[in-house]
Amino acid sequence: MKANSKIEARDIRRKLGMNQQQFWSQLGVTQSGGSRYESGRNMPRPVQQLLRLVHVEQIDIQKIRREDYEVVEYLRAAKPALFKDLKKEAKAAAKGK
């Protein structure tokens, strides 16, 4: 999923078989706030990114440290070819588990 593509939260939630409380609480969003996003209200970019990380990429955000994020952002900006290669290798390694 591209970072700028529209995220259909309701579709993702339904595919995961979760109710709104279960789905949105993992992102720190209230059920009523999530309901508004599912009904068409604009979702802030940070919420979109959290949704993508947690429910699409299946990343446990409790395990992410700030320095991990800083390394990723550095690689993405300063060494895009290396970032792309590492990303491919990580996906391949995850599939091989």
C-alpha positions as CSV (number, residue, x, y, z in Angstrom):
1,M,0.0,0.0,0.0
2,K,1.4,3.3,-1.0
3,A,1.7,5.9,1.8
4,N,-0.5,8.4,0.1
5,S,-3.2,5.9,-1.0
6,K,-6.6,6.2,0.7
7,I,-7.0,3.7,3.5
8,E,-10.5,2.1,3.8
9,A,-10.5,1.5,7.6
10,R,-13.9,-0.1,7.7
11,D,-12.9,-2.7,5.0
12,I,-9.7,-3.5,6.9
13,R,-11.5,-3.8,10.2
14,R,-14.1,-6.1,8.7
15,K,-11.5,-8.3,7.0
16,L,-9.8,-8.7,10.4
17,G,-13.1,-9.6,12.0
18,M,-12.8,-6.9,14.7
19,N,-15.4,-4.6,16.2
20,Q,-14.7,-0.9,16.3
21,Q,-13.6,-0.9,19.9
22,Q,-11.0,-3.6,19.3
23,F,-9.7,-2.1,16.1
24,W,-9.4,1.5,17.0
25,S,-8.2,1.1,20.6
26,Q,-5.0,-0.5,19.2
27,L,-4.3,2.9,17.6
28,G,-5.2,5.0,20.6
29,V,-8.4,6.2,18.9
30,T,-11.8,6.1,20.6
31,Q,-14.5,4.0,19.2
32,S,-16.6,7.1,18.4
33,G,-13.6,8.7,16.7
34,G,-13.0,5.6,14.6
35,S,-16.6,5.5,13.7
36,R,-16.4,9.0,12.4
37,Y,-13.4,8.1,10.2
38,E,-15.2,5.1,8.9
39,S,-18.2,7.3,8.0
40,G,-16.1,9.6,5.8
41,R,-14.5,12.1,8.1
42,N,-10.9,13.0,7.1
43,M,-8.4,10.8,8.9
44,P,-5.3,12.7,10.0
45,R,-2.1,11.4,8.4
46,P,-0.6,10.1,11.7
47,V,-3.7,8.0,12.3
48,Q,-3.5,6.7,8.7
49,Q,0.1,5.7,9.2
50,L,-0.6,4.0,12.5
51,L,-3.5,2.1,10.9
52,R,-1.3,1.0,8.1
53,L,1.5,-0.1,10.5
54,V,-0.7,-1.9,13.0
55,H,-3.5,-3.4,10.9
56,V,-2.0,-3.8,7.4
57,E,1.7,-4.4,8.1
58,Q,0.9,-6.2,11.4
59,I,3.7,-4.4,13.3
60,D,3.5,-4.4,17.1
61,I,4.0,-0.7,17.7
62,Q,4.7,-1.4,21.4
63,K,8.1,-2.8,20.2
64,I,9.2,0.2,18.1
65,R,11.8,2.5,19.7
66,R,12.5,6.1,18.6
67,E,16.0,5.2,17.5
68,D,14.6,2.5,15.2
69,Y,12.4,5.1,13.5
70,E,15.3,7.5,13.2
71,V,17.4,4.9,11.4
72,V,14.6,4.1,9.0
73,E,14.0,7.7,8.2
74,Y,17.7,8.3,7.7
75,L,18.0,5.4,5.3
76,R,14.9,6.4,3.4
77,A,16.2,10.0,2.9
78,A,19.9,9.6,2.6
79,K,20.3,6.1,1.1
80,P,17.2,5.2,-0.8
81,A,18.7,2.3,-2.7
82,L,20.0,0.7,0.4
83,F,16.7,1.2,2.1
84,K,14.9,-0.5,-0.8
85,D,17.3,-3.4,-0.8
86,L,17.0,-3.9,3.0
87,K,13.2,-3.7,2.8
88,K,13.2,-6.5,0.2
89,E,15.5,-8.6,2.3
90,A,13.4,-8.1,5.4
91,K,10.3,-9.1,3.6
92,A,12.0,-12.2,2.2
93,A,13.3,-13.1,5.6
94,A,9.8,-12.7,7.2
95,K,8.3,-15.0,4.6
96,G,10.9,-17.6,5.3
97,K,10.1,-17.8,9.0
